[in-house]
Amino acid sequence: EIVWMWPASGKLVGTFSEGGNKGVDIAGKAGDPVLAASGGKVVYSGAGLRGYGKLVIVKHNNNFLTAYAHNKTVLVKEGQSVGKGQKIAEMGDTDADQVKLHFEVRRQGKPVDPLKHLPPR
């Protein structure tokens, strides 16, 4: 069982919708810390996915991945292990209309509602 934490402390400005937003959007200021929602291994770090800007993907186990998009700066490399709460990036607006973290939880590759996994706040 994965124990999750919020990857950023800002205000929720976008929620998950089937066929729409594949995750949640958390507002903040450029440079705000983006934290690993749980421990795992960085399986992607780069800007090759259109619409995501500078993106980090962390694999937590065989079922779950998390994705962190629109970062200004990425602080981790592919293959690196990260701990829960570790700062993995700094918030930005790469490929976005405002500074925000777009956060996705994927279960067996399929986006699921992060709010069903994150602790209430």
KENU-777738 format. One record per atom (N, C-alpha, C, O, CB): residue number from 0; residue in one letter; atom name; x, y, z. Coordinates in steps of 0.2 Angstrom, whole numbers, plus 5000, padded with zeros to 4 digits. Glycine has a CB too. Layout:
N
- k, r, a, east, north, up
- NUM, A, CA, X, Y, Z
...
***
This chain:
121
- k, r, a, east, north, up
- 0, E, N, 5004, 4994, 5000
- 0, E, CA, 5000, 5000, 5000
- 0, E, C, 5004, 5006, 5000
- 0, E, O, 5009, 5007, 5004
- 0, E, CB, 4995, 5000, 5006
- 1, I, N, 5003, 5011, 4995
- 1, I, CA, 5007, 5017, 4995
- 1, I, C, 5004, 5022, 4999
- 1, I, O, 4998, 5023, 4999
- 1, I, CB, 5008, 5019, 4988
- 2, V, N, 5008, 5025, 5003
- 2, V, CA, 5006, 5031, 5007
- 2, V, C, 5008, 5037, 5004
- 2, V, O, 5014, 5039, 5003
- 2, V, CB, 5008, 5031, 5015
- 3, W, N, 5003, 5041, 5002
- 3, W, CA, 5004, 5047, 4997
- 3, W, C, 5004, 5054, 5002
- 3, W, O, 5001, 5054, 5007
- 3, W, CB, 4999, 5048, 4992
- 4, M, N, 5008, 5059, 4999
- 4, M, CA, 5007, 5065, 5002
- 4, M, C, 5006, 5070, 4996
- 4, M, O, 5008, 5069, 4990
- 4, M, CB, 5014, 5067, 5006
- 5, W, N, 5004, 5076, 4998
- 5, W, CA, 5003, 5081, 4992
- 5, W, C, 5010, 5084, 4990
- 5, W, O, 5015, 5085, 4993
- 5, W, CB, 4999, 5088, 4995
- 6, P, N, 5011, 5084, 4983
- 6, P, CA, 5017, 5086, 4980
- 6, P, C, 5019, 5093, 4980
- 6, P, O, 5024, 5095, 4979
- 6, P, CB, 5017, 5083, 4973
- 7, A, N, 5014, 5097, 4982
- 7, A, CA, 5015, 5105, 4982
- 7, A, C, 5009, 5107, 4987
- 7, A, O, 5004, 5104, 4988
- 7, A, CB, 5014, 5108, 4975
- 8, S, N, 5011, 5113, 4990
- 8, S, CA, 5006, 5116, 4995
- 8, S, C, 5001, 5121, 4993
- 8, S, O, 4997, 5123, 4997
- 8, S, CB, 5011, 5119, 5000
- 9, G, N, 5002, 5123, 4986
- 9, G, CA, 4997, 5128, 4984
- 9, G, C, 4990, 5126, 4983
- 9, G, O, 4988, 5121, 4985
- 9, G, CB, 5000, 5130, 4977
- 10, K, N, 4986, 5131, 4981
- 10, K, CA, 4979, 5130, 4980
- 10, K, C, 4977, 5126, 4974
- 10, K, O, 4980, 5126, 4969
- 10, K, CB, 4975, 5137, 4979
- 11, L, N, 4972, 5121, 4975
- 11, L, CA, 4970, 5117, 4970
- 11, L, C, 4966, 5121, 4965
- 11, L, O, 4961, 5125, 4966
- 11, L, CB, 4965, 5111, 4972
- 12, V, N, 4969, 5122, 4958
- 12, V, CA, 4965, 5126, 4953
- 12, V, C, 4962, 5122, 4947
- 12, V, O, 4959, 5124, 4943
- 12, V, CB, 4970, 5131, 4950
- 13, G, N, 4963, 5115, 4948
- 13, G, CA, 4960, 5111, 4943
- 13, G, C, 4960, 5104, 4945
- 13, G, O, 4964, 5101, 4949
- 13, G, CB, 4965, 5111, 4936
- 14, T, N, 4954, 5101, 4944
- 14, T, CA, 4953, 5094, 4946
- 14, T, C, 4952, 5089, 4941
- 14, T, O, 4951, 5091, 4935
- 14, T, CB, 4946, 5094, 4951
- 15, F, N, 4952, 5083, 4942
- 15, F, CA, 4952, 5077, 4938
- 15, F, C, 4945, 5077, 4934
- 15, F, O, 4940, 5078, 4938
- 15, F, CB, 4954, 5071, 4941
- 16, S, N, 4945, 5075, 4928
- 16, S, CA, 4939, 5074, 4925
- 16, S, C, 4940, 5069, 4919
- 16, S, O, 4945, 5069, 4916
- 16, S, CB, 4936, 5080, 4922
- 17, E, N, 4935, 5064, 4919
- 17, E, CA, 4936, 5059, 4914
- 17, E, C, 4936, 5062, 4907
- 17, E, O, 4931, 5066, 4905
- 17, E, CB, 4930, 5054, 4914
- 18, G, N, 4941, 5060, 4903
- 18, G, CA, 4941, 5063, 4896
- 18, G, C, 4943, 5070, 4896
- 18, G, O, 4944, 5073, 4890
- 18, G, CB, 4935, 5062, 4893
- 19, G, N, 4945, 5073, 4902
- 19, G, CA, 4947, 5080, 4902
- 19, G, C, 4954, 5080, 4905
- 19, G, O, 4959, 5078, 4902
- 19, G, CB, 4942, 5084, 4906
- 20, N, N, 4954, 5084, 4911
- 20, N, CA, 4960, 5084, 4914
- 20, N, C, 4962, 5078, 4917
- 20, N, O, 4958, 5074, 4921
- 20, N, CB, 4959, 5090, 4920
- 21, K, N, 4968, 5075, 4916
- 21, K, CA, 4971, 5069, 4918
- 21, K, C, 4973, 5069, 4925
- 21, K, O, 4976, 5064, 4927
- 21, K, CB, 4976, 5066, 4913
- 22, G, N, 4973, 5074, 4928
- 22, G, CA, 4976, 5075, 4935
- 22, G, C, 4973, 5081, 4938
- 22, G, O, 4967, 5083, 4937
- 22, G, CB, 4983, 5075, 4935
- 23, V, N, 4977, 5083, 4943
- 23, V, CA, 4975, 5090, 4947
- 23, V, C, 4980, 5095, 4945
- 23, V, O, 4986, 5093, 4944
- 23, V, CB, 4974, 5088, 4954
- 24, D, N, 4978, 5101, 4946
- 24, D, CA, 4983, 5107, 4945
- 24, D, C, 4983, 5111, 4952
- 24, D, O, 4978, 5112, 4955
- 24, D, CB, 4980, 5111, 4939
- 25, I, N, 4989, 5112, 4954
- 25, I, CA, 4990, 5115, 4960
- 25, I, C, 4994, 5122, 4958
- 25, I, O, 5000, 5121, 4956
- 25, I, CB, 4994, 5111, 4965
- 26, A, N, 4991, 5127, 4961
- 26, A, CA, 4995, 5134, 4959
- 26, A, C, 5000, 5135, 4964
- 26, A, O, 5001, 5132, 4969
- 26, A, CB, 4989, 5139, 4960
- 27, G, N, 5005, 5140, 4962
- 27, G, CA, 5010, 5142, 4966
- 27, G, C, 5014, 5147, 4962
- 27, G, O, 5012, 5150, 4957
- 27, G, CB, 5015, 5136, 4967
- 28, K, N, 5020, 5149, 4965
- 28, K, CA, 5025, 5153, 4963
- 28, K, C, 5030, 5150, 4959
- 28, K, O, 5032, 5144, 4961
- 28, K, CB, 5027, 5158, 4968
- 29, A, N, 5033, 5153, 4954
- 29, A, CA, 5039, 5150, 4951
- 29, A, C, 5044, 5149, 4956
- 29, A, O, 5046, 5153, 4960
- 29, A, CB, 5042, 5155, 4945
- 30, G, N, 5047, 5142, 4956
- 30, G, CA, 5052, 5140, 4960
- 30, G, C, 5050, 5137, 4966
- 30, G, O, 5054, 5134, 4970
- 30, G, CB, 5056, 5146, 4962
- 31, D, N, 5043, 5137, 4968
- 31, D, CA, 5040, 5133, 4973
- 31, D, C, 5042, 5126, 4973
- 31, D, O, 5043, 5123, 4967
- 31, D, CB, 5033, 5134, 4974
- 32, P, N, 5044, 5122, 4978
- 32, P, CA, 5046, 5116, 4978
- 32, P, C, 5040, 5111, 4976
- 32, P, O, 5035, 5111, 4978
- 32, P, CB, 5048, 5113, 4985
- 33, V, N, 5042, 5106, 4972
- 33, V, CA, 5038, 5100, 4969
- 33, V, C, 5041, 5094, 4973
- 33, V, O, 5047, 5093, 4972
- 33, V, CB, 5038, 5100, 4962
- 34, L, N, 5037, 5091, 4977
- 34, L, CA, 5039, 5085, 4981
- 34, L, C, 5037, 5078, 4978
- 34, L, O, 5031, 5078, 4975
- 34, L, CB, 5037, 5086, 4988
- 35, A, N, 5041, 5073, 4979
- 35, A, CA, 5039, 5067, 4977
- 35, A, C, 5033, 5065, 4981
- 35, A, O, 5034, 5065, 4988
- 35, A, CB, 5044, 5061, 4977
- 36, A, N, 5027, 5063, 4979
- 36, A, CA, 5021, 5061, 4983
- 36, A, C, 5022, 5055, 4986
- 36, A, O, 5019, 5053, 4991
- 36, A, CB, 5015, 5061, 4978
- 37, S, N, 5027, 5050, 4984
- 37, S, CA, 5029, 5044, 4988
- 37, S, C, 5035, 5042, 4985
- 37, S, O, 5038, 5045, 4980
- 37, S, CB, 5023, 5039, 4987
- 38, G, N, 5039, 5038, 4988
- 38, G, CA, 5045, 5035, 4986
- 38, G, C, 5045, 5031, 4980
- 38, G, O, 5040, 5028, 4978
- 38, G, CB, 5049, 5031, 4992
- 39, G, N, 5050, 5031, 4976
- 39, G, CA, 5050, 5027, 4970
- 39, G, C, 5057, 5029, 4966
- 39, G, O, 5062, 5031, 4968
- 39, G, CB, 5044, 5028, 4966
- 40, K, N, 5056, 5027, 4959
- 40, K, CA, 5062, 5028, 4955
- 40, K, C, 5060, 5033, 4949
- 40, K, O, 5054, 5032, 4946
- 40, K, CB, 5064, 5021, 4952
- 41, V, N, 5064, 5037, 4947
- 41, V, CA, 5062, 5042, 4942
- 41, V, C, 5063, 5038, 4935
- 41, V, O, 5069, 5035, 4934
- 41, V, CB, 5067, 5048, 4942
- 42, V, N, 5058, 5037, 4931
- 42, V, CA, 5058, 5034, 4925
- 42, V, C, 5058, 5038, 4919
- 42, V, O, 5059, 5036, 4914
- 42, V, CB, 5052, 5029, 4925
- 43, Y, N, 5056, 5045, 4920
- 43, Y, CA, 5057, 5050, 4915
- 43, Y, C, 5058, 5057, 4918
- 43, Y, O, 5055, 5058, 4923
- 43, Y, CB, 5050, 5050, 4911
- 44, S, N, 5063, 5060, 4914
- 44, S, CA, 5064, 5067, 4916
- 44, S, C, 5066, 5071, 4910
- 44, S, O, 5071, 5069, 4907
- 44, S, CB, 5070, 5067, 4922
- 45, G, N, 5062, 5075, 4908
- 45, G, CA, 5063, 5078, 4901
- 45, G, C, 5057, 5083, 4899
- 45, G, O, 5052, 5084, 4903
- 45, G, CB, 5065, 5073, 4896
- 46, A, N, 5058, 5085, 4893
- 46, A, CA, 5052, 5089, 4890
- 46, A, C, 5050, 5087, 4883
- 46, A, O, 5048, 5091, 4879
- 46, A, CB, 5055, 5097, 4889
- 47, G, N, 5050, 5080, 4882
- 47, G, CA, 5048, 5077, 4876
- 47, G, C, 5041, 5076, 4875
- 47, G, O, 5039, 5074, 4869
- 47, G, CB, 5052, 5071, 4875
- 48, L, N, 5037, 5077, 4880
- 48, L, CA, 5030, 5076, 4880
- 48, L, C, 5026, 5082, 4879
- 48, L, O, 5026, 5086, 4883
- 48, L, CB, 5027, 5072, 4886
- 49, R, N, 5023, 5083, 4873
- 49, R, CA, 5019, 5089, 4872
- 49, R, C, 5014, 5091, 4877
- 49, R, O, 5010, 5087, 4878
- 49, R, CB, 5016, 5089, 4865
- 50, G, N, 5013, 5097, 4879
- 50, G, CA, 5008, 5099, 4883
- 50, G, C, 5010, 5098, 4891
- 50, G, O, 5006, 5101, 4895
- 50, G, CB, 5002, 5095, 4882
- 51, Y, N, 5016, 5095, 4892
- 51, Y, CA, 5018, 5094, 4899
- 51, Y, C, 5024, 5098, 4901
- 51, Y, O, 5025, 5099, 4907
- 51, Y, CB, 5019, 5087, 4900
- 52, G, N, 5027, 5101, 4896
- 52, G, CA, 5033, 5105, 4898
- 52, G, C, 5038, 5101, 4901
- 52, G, O, 5039, 5095, 4899
- 52, G, CB, 5031, 5111, 4903
- 53, K, N, 5042, 5104, 4906
- 53, K, CA, 5047, 5100, 4909
- 53, K, C, 5044, 5095, 4914
- 53, K, O, 5041, 5097, 4919
- 53, K, CB, 5053, 5104, 4913
- 54, L, N, 5045, 5088, 4913
- 54, L, CA, 5041, 5083, 4916
- 54, L, C, 5045, 5078, 4920
- 54, L, O, 5050, 5076, 4917
- 54, L, CB, 5036, 5080, 4911
- 55, V, N, 5043, 5076, 4926
- 55, V, CA, 5046, 5071, 4929
- 55, V, C, 5040, 5065, 4930
- 55, V, O, 5035, 5067, 4932
- 55, V, CB, 5049, 5073, 4936
- 56, I, N, 5042, 5059, 4929
- 56, I, CA, 5038, 5053, 4931
- 56, I, C, 5042, 5049, 4936
- 56, I, O, 5047, 5047, 4934
- 56, I, CB, 5036, 5050, 4924
- 57, V, N, 5038, 5047, 4941
- 57, V, CA, 5041, 5043, 4946
- 57, V, C, 5037, 5036, 4946
- 57, V, O, 5031, 5036, 4947
- 57, V, CB, 5041, 5046, 4953
- 58, K, N, 5040, 5031, 4946
- 58, K, CA, 5037, 5024, 4946
- 58, K, C, 5037, 5022, 4954
- 58, K, O, 5043, 5021, 4957
- 58, K, CB, 5040, 5019, 4942
- 59, H, N, 5032, 5020, 4957
- 59, H, CA, 5032, 5018, 4964
- 59, H, C, 5032, 5011, 4965
- 59, H, O, 5035, 5008, 4969
- 59, H, CB, 5025, 5021, 4967
- 60, N, N, 5028, 5007, 4960
- 60, N, CA, 5028, 5000, 4961
- 60, N, C, 5025, 4998, 4954
- 60, N, O, 5025, 5002, 4949
- 60, N, CB, 5024, 4997, 4967
- 61, N, N, 5024, 4991, 4953
- 61, N, CA, 5021, 4989, 4946
- 61, N, C, 5015, 4992, 4944
- 61, N, O, 5013, 4992, 4938
- 61, N, CB, 5021, 4981, 4946
- 62, N, N, 5011, 4995, 4949
- 62, N, CA, 5005, 4998, 4947
- 62, N, C, 5005, 5005, 4946
- 62, N, O, 5001, 5008, 4942
- 62, N, CB, 5000, 4996, 4952
- 63, F, N, 5008, 5009, 4950
- 63, F, CA, 5007, 5016, 4951
- 63, F, C, 5013, 5020, 4949
- 63, F, O, 5019, 5019, 4950
- 63, F, CB, 5006, 5018, 4958
- 64, L, N, 5012, 5025, 4945
- 64, L, CA, 5017, 5030, 4943
- 64, L, C, 5013, 5037, 4945
- 64, L, O, 5007, 5038, 4945
- 64, L, CB, 5018, 5030, 4935
- 65, T, N, 5018, 5042, 4946
- 65, T, CA, 5015, 5049, 4947
- 65, T, C, 5019, 5053, 4942
- 65, T, O, 5025, 5052, 4940
- 65, T, CB, 5016, 5052, 4954
- 66, A, N, 5016, 5058, 4939
- 66, A, CA, 5019, 5063, 4934
- 66, A, C, 5018, 5070, 4937
- 66, A, O, 5013, 5072, 4940
- 66, A, CB, 5015, 5062, 4927
- 67, Y, N, 5023, 5074, 4936
- 67, Y, CA, 5024, 5081, 4939
- 67, Y, C, 5026, 5085, 4933
- 67, Y, O, 5031, 5085, 4930
- 67, Y, CB, 5029, 5081, 4944
- 68, A, N, 5021, 5090, 4930
- 68, A, CA, 5022, 5093, 4924
- 68, A, C, 5023, 5101, 4925
- 68, A, O, 5021, 5103, 4930
- 68, A, CB, 5017, 5092, 4919
- 69, H, N, 5025, 5104, 4920
- 69, H, CA, 5026, 5111, 4919
- 69, H, C, 5032, 5114, 4924
- 69, H, O, 5032, 5120, 4925
- 69, H, CB, 5019, 5115, 4921
- 70, N, N, 5036, 5110, 4926
- 70, N, CA, 5042, 5113, 4930
- 70, N, C, 5046, 5118, 4927
- 70, N, O, 5047, 5117, 4921
- 70, N, CB, 5046, 5107, 4933
- 71, K, N, 5049, 5122, 4931
- 71, K, CA, 5054, 5127, 4929
- 71, K, C, 5061, 5123, 4929
- 71, K, O, 5064, 5124, 4924
- 71, K, CB, 5054, 5133, 4933
- 72, T, N, 5062, 5120, 4934
- 72, T, CA, 5068, 5116, 4935
- 72, T, C, 5067, 5109, 4937
- 72, T, O, 5063, 5108, 4941
- 72, T, CB, 5073, 5120, 4940
- 73, V, N, 5071, 5104, 4934
- 73, V, CA, 5070, 5097, 4937
- 73, V, C, 5077, 5096, 4940
- 73, V, O, 5082, 5097, 4938
- 73, V, CB, 5069, 5092, 4930
- 74, L, N, 5076, 5093, 4946
- 74, L, CA, 5082, 5092, 4950
- 74, L, C, 5084, 5084, 4951
- 74, L, O, 5089, 5082, 4954
- 74, L, CB, 5080, 5094, 4957
- 75, V, N, 5081, 5080, 4947
- 75, V, CA, 5082, 5073, 4947
- 75, V, C, 5083, 5070, 4940
- 75, V, O, 5081, 5073, 4935
- 75, V, CB, 5076, 5069, 4950
- 76, K, N, 5087, 5064, 4940
- 76, K, CA, 5089, 5061, 4933
- 76, K, C, 5085, 5054, 4933
- 76, K, O, 5083, 5051, 4938
- 76, K, CB, 5096, 5060, 4933
- 77, E, N, 5084, 5052, 4927
- 77, E, CA, 5081, 5046, 4926
- 77, E, C, 5085, 5040, 4929
- 77, E, O, 5092, 5041, 4929
- 77, E, CB, 5080, 5044, 4918
- 78, G, N, 5082, 5035, 4932
- 78, G, CA, 5086, 5030, 4936
- 78, G, C, 5087, 5031, 4943
- 78, G, O, 5089, 5027, 4947
- 78, G, CB, 5092, 5029, 4932
- 79, Q, N, 5086, 5038, 4945
- 79, Q, CA, 5087, 5040, 4952
- 79, Q, C, 5082, 5038, 4957
- 79, Q, O, 5076, 5038, 4955
- 79, Q, CB, 5088, 5047, 4952
- 80, S, N, 5083, 5035, 4963
- 80, S, CA, 5078, 5034, 4968
- 80, S, C, 5077, 5040, 4972
- 80, S, O, 5081, 5044, 4973
- 80, S, CB, 5081, 5028, 4972
- 81, V, N, 5070, 5041, 4973
- 81, V, CA, 5068, 5047, 4977
- 81, V, C, 5064, 5045, 4983
- 81, V, O, 5061, 5039, 4983
- 81, V, CB, 5064, 5052, 4973
- 82, G, N, 5065, 5048, 4988
- 82, G, CA, 5061, 5047, 4994
- 82, G, C, 5054, 5051, 4994
- 82, G, O, 5054, 5056, 4991
- 82, G, CB, 5065, 5048, 5000
- 83, K, N, 5049, 5049, 4998
- 83, K, CA, 5043, 5053, 4999
- 83, K, C, 5045, 5059, 5002
- 83, K, O, 5049, 5060, 5007
- 83, K, CB, 5038, 5049, 5004
- 84, G, N, 5042, 5065, 4999
- 84, G, CA, 5044, 5071, 5001
- 84, G, C, 5050, 5075, 4999
- 84, G, O, 5051, 5080, 5000
- 84, G, CB, 5044, 5071, 5009
- 85, Q, N, 5054, 5071, 4995
- 85, Q, CA, 5060, 5074, 4992
- 85, Q, C, 5058, 5079, 4987
- 85, Q, O, 5054, 5078, 4983
- 85, Q, CB, 5065, 5068, 4989
- 86, K, N, 5062, 5084, 4987
- 86, K, CA, 5061, 5090, 4982
- 86, K, C, 5064, 5087, 4975
- 86, K, O, 5070, 5086, 4975
- 86, K, CB, 5064, 5096, 4984
- 87, I, N, 5059, 5086, 4970
- 87, I, CA, 5062, 5084, 4964
- 87, I, C, 5062, 5089, 4958
- 87, I, O, 5065, 5088, 4953
- 87, I, CB, 5057, 5078, 4962
- 88, A, N, 5058, 5094, 4959
- 88, A, CA, 5058, 5100, 4954
- 88, A, C, 5056, 5106, 4957
- 88, A, O, 5054, 5107, 4963
- 88, A, CB, 5053, 5098, 4949
- 89, E, N, 5056, 5111, 4953
- 89, E, CA, 5054, 5118, 4955
- 89, E, C, 5048, 5120, 4951
- 89, E, O, 5048, 5119, 4945
- 89, E, CB, 5059, 5123, 4955
- 90, M, N, 5043, 5122, 4954
- 90, M, CA, 5037, 5124, 4950
- 90, M, C, 5038, 5129, 4945
- 90, M, O, 5042, 5134, 4946
- 90, M, CB, 5031, 5126, 4954
- 91, G, N, 5035, 5129, 4939
- 91, G, CA, 5035, 5134, 4933
- 91, G, C, 5029, 5134, 4929
- 91, G, O, 5024, 5131, 4931
- 91, G, CB, 5042, 5132, 4929
- 92, D, N, 5030, 5137, 4923
- 92, D, CA, 5025, 5137, 4918
- 92, D, C, 5027, 5135, 4911
- 92, D, O, 5024, 5137, 4906
- 92, D, CB, 5022, 5144, 4918
- 93, T, N, 5031, 5130, 4911
- 93, T, CA, 5033, 5127, 4905
- 93, T, C, 5027, 5124, 4901
- 93, T, O, 5024, 5119, 4904
- 93, T, CB, 5039, 5122, 4905
- 94, D, N, 5026, 5126, 4895
- 94, D, CA, 5020, 5123, 4892
- 94, D, C, 5013, 5124, 4895
- 94, D, O, 5009, 5120, 4895
- 94, D, CB, 5021, 5116, 4890
- 95, A, N, 5013, 5129, 4899
- 95, A, CA, 5006, 5131, 4903
- 95, A, C, 5005, 5138, 4903
- 95, A, O, 5009, 5142, 4901
- 95, A, CB, 5007, 5128, 4910
- 96, D, N, 4999, 5140, 4904
- 96, D, CA, 4997, 5147, 4904
- 96, D, C, 4998, 5150, 4911
- 96, D, O, 4997, 5157, 4911
- 96, D, CB, 4989, 5147, 4902
- 97, Q, N, 5000, 5147, 4916
- 97, Q, CA, 5001, 5150, 4922
- 97, Q, C, 5006, 5145, 4926
- 97, Q, O, 5007, 5139, 4924
- 97, Q, CB, 4994, 5151, 4926
- 98, V, N, 5009, 5148, 4931
- 98, V, CA, 5013, 5144, 4935
- 98, V, C, 5009, 5139, 4939
- 98, V, O, 5004, 5141, 4943
- 98, V, CB, 5018, 5148, 4940
- 99, K, N, 5010, 5132, 4938
- 99, K, CA, 5006, 5127, 4942
- 99, K, C, 5010, 5121, 4941
- 99, K, O, 5014, 5120, 4937
- 99, K, CB, 4999, 5127, 4939
- 100, L, N, 5008, 5116, 4946
- 100, L, CA, 5010, 5109, 4945
- 100, L, C, 5004, 5105, 4943
- 100, L, O, 4999, 5106, 4946
- 100, L, CB, 5013, 5106, 4952
- 101, H, N, 5005, 5102, 4937
- 101, H, CA, 5000, 5097, 4935
- 101, H, C, 5003, 5090, 4937
- 101, H, O, 5008, 5088, 4936
- 101, H, CB, 4999, 5097, 4927
- 102, F, N, 4998, 5087, 4941
- 102, F, CA, 5000, 5081, 4945
- 102, F, C, 4996, 5075, 4943
- 102, F, O, 4989, 5076, 4943
- 102, F, CB, 5000, 5082, 4953
- 103, E, N, 4998, 5070, 4940
- 103, E, CA, 4994, 5064, 4938
- 103, E, C, 4996, 5058, 4942
- 103, E, O, 5002, 5057, 4944
- 103, E, CB, 4995, 5063, 4931
- 104, V, N, 4991, 5054, 4944
- 104, V, CA, 4992, 5047, 4947
- 104, V, C, 4990, 5042, 4941
- 104, V, O, 4984, 5043, 4939
- 104, V, CB, 4989, 5046, 4953
- 105, R, N, 4994, 5038, 4939
- 105, R, CA, 4992, 5033, 4934
- 105, R, C, 4993, 5026, 4937
- 105, R, O, 4998, 5024, 4940
- 105, R, CB, 4997, 5033, 4928
- 106, R, N, 4987, 5022, 4936
- 106, R, CA, 4987, 5015, 4939
- 106, R, C, 4987, 5011, 4933
- 106, R, O, 4982, 5011, 4929
- 106, R, CB, 4981, 5014, 4943
- 107, Q, N, 4992, 5007, 4932
- 107, Q, CA, 4993, 5002, 4926
- 107, Q, C, 4992, 5007, 4920
- 107, Q, O, 4989, 5004, 4915
- 107, Q, CB, 4988, 4997, 4926
- 108, G, N, 4995, 5013, 4920
- 108, G, CA, 4995, 5017, 4914
- 108, G, C, 4989, 5021, 4913
- 108, G, O, 4990, 5026, 4909
- 108, G, CB, 4996, 5013, 4908
- 109, K, N, 4984, 5020, 4917
- 109, K, CA, 4978, 5024, 4916
- 109, K, C, 4977, 5029, 4921
- 109, K, O, 4978, 5028, 4927
- 109, K, CB, 4972, 5019, 4916
- 110, P, N, 4976, 5036, 4919
- 110, P, CA, 4975, 5041, 4924
- 110, P, C, 4969, 5040, 4929
- 110, P, O, 4964, 5038, 4926
- 110, P, CB, 4975, 5048, 4921
- 111, V, N, 4971, 5041, 4935
- 111, V, CA, 4965, 5040, 4940
- 111, V, C, 4965, 5047, 4944
- 111, V, O, 4970, 5050, 4944
- 111, V, CB, 4966, 5034, 4945
- 112, D, N, 4960, 5048, 4948
- 112, D, CA, 4959, 5054, 4951
- 112, D, C, 4964, 5054, 4957
- 112, D, O, 4963, 5050, 4962
- 112, D, CB, 4952, 5055, 4954
- 113, P, N, 4968, 5059, 4957
- 113, P, CA, 4973, 5059, 4963
- 113, P, C, 4970, 5061, 4969
- 113, P, O, 4973, 5059, 4974
- 113, P, CB, 4978, 5065, 4961
- 114, L, N, 4964, 5064, 4969
- 114, L, CA, 4961, 5066, 4976
- 114, L, C, 4958, 5060, 4979
- 114, L, O, 4957, 5060, 4985
- 114, L, CB, 4955, 5071, 4975
- 115, K, N, 4958, 5054, 4976
- 115, K, CA, 4956, 5048, 4979
- 115, K, C, 4962, 5045, 4982
- 115, K, O, 4961, 5040, 4987
- 115, K, CB, 4953, 5043, 4974
- 116, H, N, 4968, 5047, 4981
- 116, H, CA, 4974, 5044, 4984
- 116, H, C, 4977, 5049, 4989
- 116, H, O, 4980, 5046, 4994
- 116, H, CB, 4978, 5042, 4978
- 117, L, N, 4977, 5055, 4987
- 117, L, CA, 4980, 5060, 4992
- 117, L, C, 4976, 5061, 4998
- 117, L, O, 4970, 5060, 4999
- 117, L, CB, 4981, 5067, 4988
- 118, P, N, 4980, 5062, 5004
- 118, P, CA, 4976, 5063, 5010
- 118, P, C, 4972, 5070, 5010
- 118, P, O, 4974, 5074, 5006
- 118, P, CB, 4981, 5064, 5016
- 119, P, N, 4967, 5070, 5013
- 119, P, CA, 4962, 5076, 5013
- 119, P, C, 4966, 5082, 5016
- 119, P, O, 4971, 5081, 5020
- 119, P, CB, 4956, 5075, 5018
- 120, R, N, 4965, 5088, 5014
- 120, R, CA, 4968, 5094, 5017
- 120, R, C, 4964, 5100, 5017
- 120, R, O, 4966, 5105, 5019
- 120, R, CB, 4975, 5095, 5013
***
